[in-house]
Every structure is written in structure tokens, then in C-alpha cells.
Amino acid sequence: MVNMTRTGQTRYQKNYWVVRLMAATSDSTQSISSKKDLPADQLYRLFFQAGWTNSQTSDPEILRKFNAPFINSTMVISAWDSERLVGAIRVLSDKVIRSVIYDLVVDPEYQNKGIGKELVRRCIDHYPDTEWLVQTEKHIASFYEKMGFKVYNDEVLTIPSIYQCKE
């Protein structure tokens, strides 16, 4: 069961929605939020647990900048279990023609529970008339294909950032 309530404004967005996911077998308070300024330490922990960063860090400079891509995105939706960040997605969009999912990450302990699908669905519902794009790895592509994404066969070119893992 999903119960949506409007809870006010954040400094980054006009609308701040919280969704309570009522699990039939659980009393834990799980929620989905549209706040963009996620706690950098929790965001870094989430990326580490999902295997998206090479190591844990306490370097204040890395942590200070870690949530900047989220703050600077058009839309961020996050999933919470009480005060614990368990999933997040960020989107860049022109809000008319194209929207691009840049990060969808869910804590491995919470995967296969519908959290990632719900985060993507909420993004698409926000800009339903735009073209949606996502770059992903082959072993994850079927997750998106089940939601209606199609394989894009044109060339995609890149200049990697200094923050991407070296292969």
C-alpha cells in the first residue's frame, strides 16, 4: 500500500513529497523523498555498499563534494528506512523533450523489494511526455527493459570524469 502526503517545501524544490510504503509484514517506517540535498556521508555509504566506490573514506573533501551531482540535478528522489538512506535516483531533464537517469542506486540489503522500480516510476510520472534515457551495464539492462526502456543502437561517446573508476 502506498500513502502519499505533501509535507511542504525544501530549499531546492517547490514540492516535497514523502511516500510511506506500508509493508504488510513490517512495522518499519520506509519513505520516499524528493529532497535533493542528501546527507553526503549516507550517500557515500550507499554508493560504497552497492560497489560503486572503491573504498570507504573519511576524507572531508570527498564527502563535501559527494552530493554535489545530486544537488545540481533537475530531480532527485530517495528512499529511506527511518533515518537510513537505502536508495536514490537522480535525473537531468529539460522538462520538455528529454530526461536522463544518471544514477539509480539501492542498498543491496534492500534490492529486489521494488524500491528501484518505484524510484524510476516516480521520475517518469513527473515528466511523462519526455523521452527517457539511461546508460547502464548489460547485466542491469533487463531491469529497465521491464519498465519499457528500449535498447538504443546509436553511438554514445564519452570523455570520462576524474571521479569515474579506472578500468
C-alpha positions as CSV (number, residue, x, y, z in Angstrom):
1,M,0.0,0.0,0.0
2,V,1.3,3.5,-0.8
3,N,0.2,6.6,1.0
4,M,1.4,9.9,-0.3
5,T,1.4,13.1,1.7
6,R,2.6,16.6,0.8
7,T,4.9,17.9,3.6
8,G,6.0,21.4,2.5
9,Q,8.9,22.9,0.7
10,T,12.7,22.3,0.5
11,R,15.2,24.9,-0.4
12,Y,15.8,23.2,-3.8
13,Q,12.3,22.3,-4.9
14,K,8.8,23.8,-4.5
15,N,7.2,20.4,-3.7
16,Y,8.5,18.0,-1.1
17,W,6.6,14.7,-1.3
18,V,7.0,11.9,1.2
19,V,5.6,8.5,0.4
20,R,5.1,6.0,3.1
21,L,5.4,2.4,1.9
22,M,3.3,0.3,4.1
23,A,4.7,-3.2,4.2
24,A,2.1,-5.8,5.2
25,T,4.7,-7.7,7.3
26,S,6.8,-4.8,8.6
27,D,6.4,-2.0,11.1
28,S,9.5,-0.1,9.9
29,T,8.9,3.4,8.5
30,Q,10.0,3.4,4.9
31,S,9.6,6.5,2.9
32,I,10.5,8.1,-0.4
33,S,11.6,11.7,-0.5
34,S,12.3,14.3,-3.2
35,K,14.8,16.3,-1.2
36,K,18.0,16.9,-3.3
37,D,20.5,17.8,-0.6
38,L,21.1,14.2,0.6
39,P,23.5,13.7,3.5
40,A,26.8,13.2,1.8
41,D,28.1,10.6,4.3
42,Q,24.9,8.5,3.8
43,L,25.1,8.9,0.1
44,Y,28.7,7.8,0.0
45,R,27.9,4.8,2.2
46,L,25.1,3.8,-0.1
47,F,27.4,4.0,-3.2
48,F,30.1,2.0,-1.3
49,Q,27.7,-0.7,-0.2
50,A,26.4,-1.0,-3.8
51,G,30.0,-1.4,-5.1
52,W,30.1,2.0,-6.9
53,T,33.1,3.4,-5.0
54,N,36.4,1.7,-4.4
55,S,36.8,2.2,-0.7
56,Q,35.2,3.8,2.3
57,T,36.6,7.2,3.1
58,S,36.5,9.8,5.8
59,D,38.2,12.4,3.6
60,P,36.2,15.5,4.3
61,E,36.9,16.9,0.8
62,I,35.5,13.9,-0.9
63,L,32.5,13.8,1.4
64,R,31.9,17.5,1.0
65,K,31.6,17.2,-2.8
66,F,29.9,13.8,-3.0
67,N,26.3,15.0,-3.1
68,A,27.0,17.9,-5.5
69,P,25.8,16.0,-8.5
70,F,22.6,15.3,-6.8
71,I,22.1,18.9,-5.6
72,N,22.8,20.1,-9.2
73,S,20.4,17.6,-10.8
74,T,16.9,18.5,-12.0
75,M,15.3,15.9,-9.9
76,V,16.3,13.6,-7.0
77,I,14.1,11.0,-5.3
78,S,15.4,9.0,-2.4
79,A,14.2,6.0,-0.4
80,W,14.6,5.9,3.4
81,D,14.1,3.3,6.1
82,S,13.6,5.5,9.1
83,E,16.7,7.7,9.1
84,R,18.7,5.4,6.8
85,L,19.2,6.2,3.1
86,V,18.5,3.0,1.2
87,G,18.1,4.2,-2.4
88,A,18.4,7.2,-4.6
89,I,17.9,8.3,-8.2
90,R,19.0,11.5,-9.9
91,V,17.7,12.9,-13.2
92,L,18.8,15.7,-15.5
93,S,16.0,17.0,-17.7
94,D,15.0,19.9,-19.9
95,K,11.4,19.0,-18.7
96,V,10.1,19.1,-22.2
97,I,12.0,16.9,-24.6
98,R,14.5,14.7,-22.8
99,S,15.1,13.3,-19.3
100,V,18.2,11.2,-18.4
101,I,18.6,9.0,-15.4
102,Y,22.2,9.3,-14.2
103,D,22.3,7.3,-11.0
104,L,19.9,4.7,-9.6
105,V,21.4,3.0,-6.6
106,V,19.7,0.8,-4.0
107,D,21.4,-0.7,-0.9
108,P,22.0,-4.4,-1.6
109,E,20.1,-5.3,1.6
110,Y,17.0,-3.6,0.1
111,Q,17.3,-4.7,-3.5
112,N,14.6,-6.9,-5.1
113,K,11.9,-5.2,-3.0
114,G,10.6,-2.8,-5.6
115,I,12.4,0.3,-4.4
116,G,14.4,0.9,-7.6
117,K,11.3,0.3,-9.8
118,E,9.3,2.8,-7.6
119,L,12.0,5.4,-7.8
120,V,12.1,5.1,-11.6
121,R,8.3,5.1,-11.9
122,R,8.1,8.3,-9.8
123,C,10.6,10.1,-12.1
124,I,8.8,9.1,-15.3
125,D,5.5,10.1,-13.7
126,H,7.0,13.6,-13.1
127,Y,7.9,14.2,-16.7
128,P,5.7,11.7,-18.6
129,D,5.9,13.3,-22.0
130,T,9.7,13.4,-22.3
131,E,12.0,10.9,-23.9
132,W,13.7,8.9,-21.1
133,L,17.3,7.7,-21.4
134,V,19.6,5.7,-19.2
135,Q,23.1,4.4,-19.6
136,T,23.6,1.1,-17.8
137,E,25.6,-2.1,-17.8
138,K,24.4,-5.1,-19.8
139,H,23.6,-7.2,-16.8
140,I,21.3,-4.4,-15.5
141,A,19.6,-3.5,-18.8
142,S,16.7,-6.0,-18.3
143,F,15.7,-4.1,-15.2
144,Y,15.0,-1.1,-17.3
145,E,13.6,-3.0,-20.3
146,K,10.9,-4.4,-18.0
147,M,9.8,-0.8,-17.4
148,G,9.5,-0.1,-21.1
149,F,13.0,1.2,-22.0
150,K,14.4,0.0,-25.4
151,V,18.0,-0.6,-26.4
152,Y,19.4,2.5,-28.1
153,N,21.6,1.4,-31.0
154,D,23.3,4.7,-32.0
155,E,26.8,5.5,-30.9
156,V,27.3,7.1,-27.5
157,L,30.7,8.9,-27.0
158,T,32.2,9.9,-23.7
159,I,35.1,11.7,-22.0
160,P,35.2,10.2,-18.5
161,S,35.4,12.4,-15.5
162,I,38.2,12.3,-12.9
163,Y,35.7,10.7,-10.5
164,Q,34.9,7.6,-12.6
165,C,36.6,4.3,-11.7
166,K,39.5,3.5,-14.0
167,E,39.2,0.1,-15.7
